[in-house]
Amino acid sequence: MTPGDLRSGTEGGAAALDFSKASLARLSDALLGGHDHYEVDREAMRRLLAIAPGARTMAKEHRDWLVRAVRFLAGKRGIDQFLDLGSGMPTAENTHQVAQRYNPDAQVVYVDNDPVVQVHGRALLEENYLTHVTGADLTRPADTLADDVVKEYLDFSRPVALILTSIIHHVDDYERAKAIVGEYVEALAPGSYLLLTHNFDPEEDSPRQELARLLETSFQGTGLGSVYRTREQIAGFFDGTELLRPGLVYLHEWWPDGPRLHPLSELNFLTLGGVGRKP
């Protein structure tokens, strides 16, 4: 899913191909050291790194957080259905790889309306009969939930893990963003989970808030822009669920695997994440 579509509410299930502009999915791939990106994406990455040198490390923090959360749900809570919205370019330790490592029968559906993501995803997953890719528009929950691929492979009468990592902050309007998440949560069966991360506005006069404002304004109008929201606003996305311990926290604080081996940067304190269970 490209942020331009999220922010403008583009109609339809697939974004138009435009290789003259950077893509959120390909930028993320570049930050993670992948190979499925172009010079325009690398230029966007260089621009980002000039502002926030820790961006590569933070991209990995996001991936590591997702791995820990999916591992817990598949391995400890017996979740065998995962709906990954705005999933981005396939890379190392994807949702299906983690989920199926701990629960070999886990069904995973990736949703992303970037045509390049769809092509790469389907090629990668051609022989994985439990993992599927569709080009639905995640900002239209009713249409996404009615998508043929989603309906065929996920049973919403049973628990599903809904994944929204680093994506809903690309919807400018808070009430619209909250309504989108709420409609998905409403469709989930009891015992389902919401996994969500979001850009965080620390609401304090500090270098961290200055960096948040700089990142927010620097990419406006580029198709890569996002908004930084308060803790209270981000917590609102979990309405209808009960947050698991340790709650809504910095990603490095959510069940770390061991002692920290790398220093924290200011970026580590500009993202919050949590896992909520629908009772």
Buried (B, 14 or more C-beta within 10 A) or exposed (E): BBBBBBBEEBEEBBBEEEEEEBBBBBBBBBBBEBEBBBEBBBEBBEBBEEEBEBBBBBBBBBBBBBBBBBBBBBBEBEBBBBBBBBBBBBBEBBBBBBBBBBBEEBBBBBBBBBBBBBEBBBEBBEEEEBBBBBBBBBBBBEBBBEBEBBEEBBEBEBBBBBBBBBBBBBBBEBEEBBEBBBBBBEBBEEBBBBBBBBBBBBBEEEEBBEBBEEBBEBBEEEBBBBBBBBBEBBBBBBEBBEBBEEBBBBBBBBBEEEEEEEEBBBBBBBBBBBBBBBE
